[in-house]
Amino acid sequence: MTNTNLLDTSPRQLGDQTIGPLAYGCWRLVNMSVDGAQARIECALEHGMNLVDTADVYGLDWGGTAFGSAEELLGGVLKQKPELRRQMVLASKGGIIPGVPYDSGYLEAACEASLRRLGVEQLDLYQIHRPDMLSHPEETAAILDRLLTSGKIRQVGVSNHAPTQTSALMTFLPGKIISQQSEYSALHLAPLFDGTFDQCMQHEQTMLAWSPLGGGTLTELGGVPASLDKVLERLATREDVDRATLCLAFVLAHPAKPVAIVGSIDQGRIASARNSLKVKLTRTDVYEIIQASMGEDLP
Ligand SMILES: NC(=O)c1ccc[n+]([C@@H]2O[C@H](COP(=O)([O-])OP(=O)(O)OC[C@H]3O[C@@H](n4cnc5c(N)ncnc54)[C@H](OP(=O)(O)O)[C@@H]3O)[C@@H](O)[C@H]2O)c1
């Protein structure tokens, strides 16, 4: 029905675990005290963002100090307050090696280093951060299978993979790729068209949407094409929310039941991300955002 609200805000299945429709990302959780990081993590958990996503490379850019430093900071939080570990579904990523730039052959060593930095025995989700075009998927699958069998990781996901790359890996790891993490927002629509969403629905993989606010660009009036500005402003006013909230709602309004990974380090903004769950967007609204972002009407 054209007027039906497309937002499904029910919990998502991440393999054998249950997570909220909003997750918390630690890319920008760098360069602060352990107390400061703990406050942000607790705020995210309190507001239902129980999937906490990090990566070994976080900290190398975006204001951080070094490769591994974001995981070390999160490890500091978990050491200071160990009970938080049970409240979160902990996800990390590996495979980016600065200067190389990718090597899936090192995923086992990379994962072990992540576990050490985080001070935990198991990751709930381990993701290949970017596809390594020079590793055979059968070899990558063998490494991931060893990590699963040893209990160092509970589940496997991919990130920034083309559907064909995911399919190739799935051939050698049948039934074990349970999530795909890709950039998706009102500014970046690729997963709608490149087969990522379709593959997630086909194989019941959880779609984890990174940079749901386009890294912040979507929140600024004038930061995006005028046609998109106009639609976002109108719908945000109608729904009585700010643009960030509306843009998070857009990400959630897809039948694949995506999870939007919130990246703010501002506690007020982390908390208000929850307002996106109350927004109502119809099929016409969502298509309007898509077409305004594309700058042309769909045929
Ligand atoms: N797999 C990958 O390759 C990949 C790549 C990038 C990101 N990620 C994941 O996705 C997560 C989120 O990415 P992201 O940080 O780029 O997400 P985002 O939500 O698109 O952008 C967050 C940025 O927007 C700013 N912002 C401005 N106004 C805001 C508002 N009203 N509400 C919220 N934020 C506002 C935030 O600043 P303040 O902090 O000041 O609020 C922050 O700098 C990362 O932490 C990481 O886990 C994965």
The ligand as an ORCA input file, in Angstrom:
! r2SCAN-3c Opt
* xyz 0 1
  N      33.167     -0.571      6.850
  C      33.685      0.597      6.512
  O      34.506      0.704      5.599
  C      33.261      1.811      7.282
  C      33.610      3.101      6.836
  C      33.173      4.193      7.579
  C      32.412      3.999      8.731
  N      32.115      2.723      9.144
  C      31.310      2.476     10.374
  O      30.165      3.302     10.365
  C      30.153      4.080     11.568
  C      29.436      5.370     11.320
  O      30.111      6.114     10.299
  P      30.130      7.708     10.375
  O      30.727      8.161     11.646
  O      30.704      8.213      9.121
  O      28.518      7.973     10.446
  P      27.628      9.226     10.129
  O      26.490      9.145     11.083
  O      27.324      9.286      8.673
  O      28.523     10.515     10.466
  C      28.816     10.858     11.790
  C      29.403     12.260     11.749
  O      28.335     13.182     11.501
  C      28.435     14.236     12.434
  N      27.130     14.837     12.700
  C      26.807     16.105     12.419
  N      25.545     16.374     12.803
  C      25.071     15.263     13.348
  C      23.822     14.926     13.931
  N      22.831     15.781     14.023
  N      23.670     13.691     14.415
  C      24.664     12.787     14.332
  N      25.877     13.041     13.771
  C      26.074     14.282     13.296
  C      29.019     13.587     13.666
  O      29.598     14.601     14.452
  P      29.478     14.537     16.077
  O      30.325     13.387     16.493
  O      30.010     15.856     16.501
  O      28.031     14.363     16.413
  C      30.049     12.671     13.059
  O      31.255     13.371     12.780
  C      31.631      4.177     11.970
  O      31.821      4.486     13.327
  C      32.103      2.785     11.639
  O      31.726      1.883     12.653
  C      32.517      1.636      8.442
*
